[in-house]
């Protein structure tokens, strides 16, 4: 969202824009700042809303969506105050969680555009949910046939987003309602680009032209660039120094994002598989959780609830010492963009979060797709079965892959396949192609730049 705001205010066609980033006190951390953004981007923090009535075990999505709904009066007040300024409001742009707020912007006569920070395939799978909800009765994971959306890779019901896999959970009805609210948008701004989802974008455009959905603008990729300083340079991060000592294109980077968490058993199997593969690796290790695959969002990556001990203590005995010659396990923050762009990196074992995926694309690095939560299974299917950027890692010992464990043998085979075998070579070639296409997407005549100019042009025309 911050990158979108930056690009809007620096869009150079003569007309000036300012942007206001809206954050929620309930889910904001003090260390999150926007000091690197232009002065024409400001922030507004909405007051905290009570959540004491929610069950202690309520899903994180339930908590987020409840905050959004209860904060709507604050959104209305903020937009009214901005409308009263000389500049007014040209457009209101919530993310997918904030789709309820599109009702408020419509009420106030403000054009509303949803910014979907992931890809168009997963967005289409979400806005299609109300139709699927009406036409099916079983749990989605039990659907007998794949969900076939125009231009998209076929999706098994079990691949759909986590909150949709249990109709009895309160979050299910919230997500169905969210999907309906998305259609209130005047348009969708999507963090993808033509070469990544050409067929999907073309098919969605046909549906938009028919009036089925609002238009979609593929404006990506929005990715962080190498810092060239700051935190990574200040410490000369040890993982970068270690990578400097490794041969070119020889190291597998293993990271499940800021929120991803493995079970205790899965953590041990992954360690054993990496060791058995004999390949070099750099692994960002988090504390395990046997209950929640996104437990690190709640502080698990910082020793919360673990008595201050180290995640390395949960690895198999002797693993760190045995792998010292070929692998490095770290527990602290790492400069991921710099790592992916390092000459030593050959592949990325990832949870398929979209930010991480686009960072890999921009660096030209192929992936092993190991989805954990949210829309990541949709991303993994697209990346492995349609795009060709990733090889899939799937548990083989459970009917429900969400509950299965990827064995050490499967880990070792997948790592070897990506780093040294033919399928990995094909993925590396695709990664190189996508890196070039991603760079060209925002070139002077690039499709993403054109899409961005089209939507921002609408805002500037409405504001004039």
C-alpha positions in Angstrom: 0.0 0.0 0.0 2.9 2.3 0.8 4.5 1.6 -2.5 1.2 2.3 -4.3 1.0 5.7 -2.5 4.5 6.5 -3.4 4.0 5.8 -7.1 0.7 7.8 -7.2 2.3 11.0 -5.7 5.3 10.7 -7.9 3.3 10.1 -11.1 4.6 12.8 -13.4 2.1 14.3 -15.7 1.9 17.8 -14.2 -1.0 17.2 -11.8 0.0 16.9 -8.1 -1.4 14.3 -5.8 -1.1 13.7 -2.1 -1.9 10.4 -0.4 -3.0 9.4 3.1 -2.2 5.9 4.4 -4.8 4.6 6.8 -3.7 2.2 9.5 -5.5 0.4 12.3 -4.3 0.8 15.9 -5.4 -2.8 16.7 -2.8 -4.2 14.2 -0.2 -1.5 14.0 3.3 -1.9 15.6 5.3 1.1 16.8 8.3 0.0 14.8 6.3 0.2 11.5 7.1 3.6 10.0 6.9 5.3 6.6 9.8 7.6 7.0 11.3 6.7 3.6 8.2 7.9 1.8 7.8 11.3 0.1 6.5 14.1 2.3 3.4 14.2 0.2 2.4 10.9 1.7 0.9 11.2 5.2 -0.6 8.7 7.6 -3.9 8.5 9.6 -4.3 6.1 12.4 -7.8 4.9 13.3 -8.7 4.5 17.0 -8.6 1.1 18.5 -11.8 -0.9 18.5 -12.8 -3.5 21.2 -12.4 -7.2 20.4 -12.9 -8.5 24.0 -16.1 -10.3 22.9 -14.3 -12.5 20.4 -13.3 -16.0 21.4 -9.7 -16.5 22.4 -9.2 -19.0 19.6 -10.8 -16.8 16.9 -8.9 -17.0 13.6 -6.6 -14.0 12.7 -8.8 -13.4 9.7 -11.9 -13.1 12.0 -10.1 -10.6 14.2 -8.9 -8.5 11.2 -12.3 -8.4 9.5 -14.1 -7.6 12.8 -11.7 -4.7 13.3 -12.5 -3.5 9.7 -16.2 -3.6 10.2 -16.2 -2.0 13.6 -13.9 0.8 12.4 -16.2 1.9 9.6 -17.6 4.9 11.5 -14.0 6.1 11.9 -13.3 5.6 8.2 -16.5 7.7 7.5 -15.3 10.4 9.8 -11.8 10.5 8.2 -13.1 10.6 4.7 -15.6 13.4 5.6 -12.8 15.4 7.1 -10.6 15.0 4.0 -13.5 15.9 1.7 -13.8 19.2 3.7 -10.2 20.2 2.8 -9.5 22.3 -0.3 -7.8 19.3 -2.0 -10.8 16.9 -1.5 -10.5 13.2 -2.2 -10.0 11.9 -5.7 -10.1 8.2 -4.8 -10.4 5.8 -1.9 -8.3 2.6 -2.1 -8.7 -0.1 0.5 -7.0 -3.5 0.3 -9.1 -6.7 0.0 -9.7 -6.9 3.8 -11.0 -3.4 3.8 -13.6 -4.0 1.1 -16.5 -3.2 3.5 -15.3 0.4 3.5 -16.2 0.7 -0.2 -19.8 1.1 1.0 -18.7 4.3 2.9 -16.8 5.8 -0.1 -19.8 5.1 -2.4 -22.1 6.7 0.2 -19.9 9.8 0.1 -19.6 9.9 -3.6 -15.9 9.0 -3.7 -14.6 6.6 -6.4 -13.5 3.4 -4.7 -10.8 1.1 -6.1 -9.6 -2.1 -4.3 -5.9 -2.7 -4.3 -5.3 -6.5 -4.3 -1.7 -7.0 -3.3 -1.5 -10.6 -4.6 -2.2 -12.0 -8.1 -5.3 -11.9 -10.3 -5.8 -15.7 -10.1 -6.2 -15.7 -6.3 -8.4 -12.5 -6.5 -10.7 -14.1 -9.0 -10.9 -17.2 -6.8 -12.1 -14.9 -3.9 -14.7 -12.9 -5.8 -16.1 -16.1 -7.2 -16.8 -17.5 -3.7 -20.3 -16.2 -3.3 -21.3 -18.1 -6.5 -19.6 -21.2 -5.3 -21.3 -20.8 -1.9 -24.7 -20.7 -3.5 -24.2 -23.7 -5.9 -22.5 -26.1 -3.5 -23.3 -27.6 -0.2 -20.2 -29.7 0.7 -17.0 -28.4 2.2 -14.8 -26.9 -0.6 -12.0 -29.4 0.1 -14.5 -32.2 -0.8 -15.6 -30.7 -4.2 -15.5 -33.6 -6.7 -14.3 -31.4 -9.6 -11.8 -28.5 -9.8 -13.0 -24.9 -9.8 -12.4 -23.7 -13.4 -12.3 -19.9 -13.7 -11.8 -18.3 -17.2 -8.1 -18.0 -18.0 -7.0 -19.5 -14.6 -5.3 -22.7 -13.7 -7.9 -25.2 -12.5 -8.1 -25.2 -8.7 -9.0 -28.0 -6.4 -11.4 -27.0 -3.6 -8.7 -27.8 -1.1 -6.5 -25.2 -2.8 -8.9 -22.3 -2.0 -8.0 -19.9 0.8 -7.7 -21.2 4.3 -10.7 -19.4 5.8 -13.0 -21.0 3.3 -12.3 -24.6 4.3 -14.8 -24.9 7.2 -18.3 -23.6 6.6 -19.1 -23.8 10.3 -16.3 -21.4 11.4 -17.5 -17.8 11.7 -14.8 -16.6 9.4 -16.4 -18.4 6.4 -19.5 -16.2 6.3 -17.3 -13.1 6.8 -15.2 -14.0 3.8 -18.3 -14.7 1.7 -19.5 -11.2 2.7 -16.1 -9.7 2.0 -16.2 -11.2 -1.5 -19.5 -9.6 -2.2 -18.3 -6.2 -1.0 -15.3 -6.4 -3.4 -17.7 -6.0 -6.3 -18.6 -2.5 -5.0 -15.3 -1.3 -6.4 -15.0 0.9 -9.4 -11.9 -1.1 -10.4 -9.3 -3.6 -9.1 -5.7 -2.6 -8.9 -3.7 -5.8 -8.9 0.0 -6.4 -8.0 0.7 -8.6 -11.0 1.9 -8.2 -14.6 1.1 -9.4 -18.0 3.9 -11.9 -18.5 3.0 -13.6 -15.2 -0.7 -14.0 -15.9 -1.3 -13.1 -19.5 -4.2 -15.6 -20.1 -5.8 -14.7 -16.7 -5.7 -11.0 -17.4 -7.1 -11.3 -20.9 -10.0 -13.5 -19.7 -10.8 -11.2 -16.8 -10.9 -8.2 -19.2 -13.5 -10.1 -21.3 -15.6 -10.6 -18.2 -15.2 -6.9 -17.2 -16.2 -5.8 -20.7 -19.4 -7.8 -20.3 -20.2 -6.1 -17.0 -19.6 -9.2 -14.9 -16.8 -7.6 -12.8 -15.3 -4.2 -12.4 -12.2 -3.7 -14.6 -8.8 -4.9 -13.4 -5.5 -3.0 -13.7 -2.4 -5.1 -13.6 0.2 -2.6 -12.3 2.9 -4.9 -10.8 5.3 -5.9 -9.8 5.6 -3.7 -6.7 8.8 -5.0 -5.0 11.4 -3.6 -2.6 14.7 -2.9 -4.1 18.1 -3.7 -2.6 18.6 -1.3 0.2 22.3 -0.4 -0.5 22.5 0.6 3.2 20.4 0.8 6.3 20.0 -2.2 8.6 21.7 -4.7 6.3 24.8 -2.6 5.7 25.1 -1.4 9.3 25.6 -5.0 10.5 27.1 -6.3 7.3 24.7 -9.2 7.9 26.5 -12.4 8.6 24.4 -14.4 6.2 25.6 -12.1 3.3 29.2 -12.6 4.4 28.6 -16.3 4.4 27.0 -16.2 0.9 30.1 -14.3 -0.3 32.1 -17.5 0.5 29.9 -19.8 -1.5 30.1 -20.7 -5.2 27.8 -19.1 -7.8 24.3 -20.4 -8.0 24.9 -23.1 -5.3 22.7 -22.1 -2.3 19.0 -22.8 -1.6 17.4 -20.0 0.4 14.8 -21.4 2.8 12.3 -18.9 4.3 8.6 -19.1 5.1 8.0 -15.4 5.4 7.4 -13.2 8.4 4.4 -15.2 9.5 5.0 -18.8 8.3 5.4 -21.5 11.0 6.1 -25.2 10.7 5.1 -27.9 13.2 7.7 -29.5 15.4 7.7 -32.7 13.4 7.8 -30.8 10.0 10.7 -28.7 11.2 12.7 -31.9 12.0 11.8 -33.5 8.6 12.8 -30.4 6.7 16.2 -30.3 8.6 16.8 -34.0 7.8 15.8 -33.5 4.2 18.1 -30.5 3.7 21.0 -32.5 5.2 20.3 -35.6 3.1 20.2 -33.5 -0.1 23.8 -32.6 0.3 23.0 -29.1 -1.2 24.1 -25.8 0.3 21.3 -23.9 2.1 20.6 -20.7 4.0 17.6 -21.3 6.3 15.8 -18.6 8.3 14.5 -20.7 11.2 11.4 -19.7 13.3 9.9 -21.2 16.4 7.7 -24.2 15.6 3.9 -24.3 16.3 1.8 -27.4 16.2 -1.4 -25.4 16.1 -1.1 -22.4 13.8 0.8 -22.2 10.5 1.0 -18.4 10.7 1.9 -18.2 14.4 5.0 -16.1 13.7 2.6 -13.2 13.0 2.0 -13.2 16.8 5.6 -12.8 17.9 6.8 -16.4 17.5 9.8 -15.1 15.5 10.9 -13.1 18.6 10.9 -15.7 21.3 7.3 -14.9 22.4 6.0 -17.8 24.5 9.3 -19.7 24.3 11.0 -18.3 27.3 13.6 -16.5 25.3 15.2 -19.7 24.0 16.4 -20.0 20.4 14.5 -21.7 17.5 17.7 -23.6 16.8 17.0 -25.6 19.9 14.1 -27.3 18.1 16.3 -28.6 15.3 17.5 -32.2 15.4 20.4 -32.8 17.7 23.7 -32.1 16.0 22.1 -30.7 12.8 23.8 -27.3 13.1 27.2 -28.8 13.7 26.9 -31.4 11.0 25.8 -29.0 8.3 28.2 -26.3 9.2 30.3 -26.8 6.0 27.4 -26.6 3.6 24.5 -24.8 5.4 23.7 -21.8 7.6 20.7 -21.6 9.9 19.9 -18.1 11.2 17.1 -16.9 13.5 17.3 -13.1 13.2 15.9 -10.7 10.6 17.6 -11.1 7.2 17.7 -8.8 4.2 15.7 -11.0 1.9 15.9 -8.9 -1.3 19.7 -8.7 -1.0 19.9 -12.4 -0.4 17.8 -13.3 -3.4 19.9 -11.0 -5.6 23.2 -12.6 -4.4 25.2 -14.5 -7.0 25.3 -17.6 -4.8 21.6 -18.1 -4.6 20.2 -20.9 -6.9 16.7 -21.4 -5.6 14.1 -20.3 -3.0 12.1 -22.7 -0.8 9.1 -20.5 -0.1 5.6 -20.4 1.4 4.6 -18.6 -1.8 3.5 -15.4 -0.2 3.1 -12.9 -3.0 5.7 -10.4 -1.8 8.3 -13.1 -1.5 7.3 -14.5 -4.9 7.6 -11.2 -6.7 11.0 -10.6 -5.0 12.1 -13.9 -6.4 10.8 -13.0 -9.8 12.6 -9.7 -9.8 15.9 -11.5 -8.8 15.4 -14.3 -11.4 15.3 -17.0 -8.8 13.3 -20.3 -9.3 11.2 -21.6 -6.4 10.2 -24.7 -4.4 6.5 -24.0 -3.6 5.6 -25.0 0.0 2.3 -23.1 0.8 1.2 -22.7 4.4 -1.8 -20.5 4.8 -4.1 -17.7 3.3 -4.1 -17.8 -0.5 -0.7 -19.4 -0.7 -1.9 -22.8 -2.1 -3.6 -20.9 -5.0 -0.3 -19.1 -5.6 1.6 -22.4 -5.5 -0.6 -24.1 -8.0 -0.3 -21.2 -10.4 3.4 -21.0 -10.0 4.0 -24.7 -10.5 1.3 -25.7 -13.0 0.8 -22.6 -15.1 3.8 -20.3 -14.8 6.6 -22.8 -14.5 8.6 -20.8 -12.0 8.2 -23.3 -9.2 8.4 -27.0 -8.4 5.7 -28.2 -6.0 6.5 -29.7 -2.6 3.5 -31.7 -1.4 2.9 -33.9 1.7 2.2 -37.5 0.6 1.0 -39.0 3.9 -2.3 -37.3 4.4 -5.6 -37.0 2.4 -5.7 -33.4 3.6 -2.5 -31.7 2.6 -3.0 -29.0 5.2 -2.5 -31.6 7.9 0.2 -33.7 6.2 3.9 -33.7 6.8 6.4 -33.4 3.9 8.9 -36.3 4.6 12.6 -35.9 4.6 12.8 -38.0 1.5 10.5 -35.7 -0.4 12.4 -32.6 0.8 15.7 -34.1 -0.3 14.3 -35.1 -3.7 12.7 -31.7 -4.3 15.8 -29.8 -3.3 18.0 -31.9 -5.6 15.5 -31.6 -8.4 15.5 -27.8 -8.2 19.2 -27.3 -7.8 20.8 -29.9 -10.1 18.2 -31.7 -12.2 16.4 -30.9 -15.5 13.2 -29.6 -14.1 15.1 -27.2 -12.0 16.9 -26.0 -15.1 13.6 -25.3 -16.8 12.4 -23.4 -13.8 15.7 -21.4 -13.8 15.1 -20.5 -17.4 11.6 -19.4 -16.7 12.9 -17.3 -13.8 15.3 -15.5 -16.1 12.5 -14.8 -18.6 10.2 -13.4 -15.9 12.9 -11.2 -14.5 13.3 -9.5 -17.9 9.6 -9.2 -18.3 9.1 -7.8 -14.8 11.7 -5.1 -15.5 10.1 -4.3 -18.9 6.6 -4.1 -17.3 7.3 -0.7 -15.9 9.4 0.5 -18.8 8.4 3.5 -20.8 5.9 1.5 -22.9 5.4 -1.4 -20.5 1.9 -2.8 -19.9 2.0 -2.2 -16.1 3.0 1.4 -16.5 0.2 1.9 -19.0 -2.4 0.2 -16.7 -1.2 2.4 -13.8 -1.4 5.6 -15.9 -4.9 4.6 -17.0 -6.3 4.2 -13.5 -4.5 7.2 -12.0 -5.6 9.2 -15.0 -9.2 8.5 -14.1 -8.6 9.8 -10.6 -7.0 13.0 -11.8 -9.8 13.6 -14.3 -12.3 13.1 -11.5 -10.4 15.5 -9.3 -10.1 18.3 -11.9 
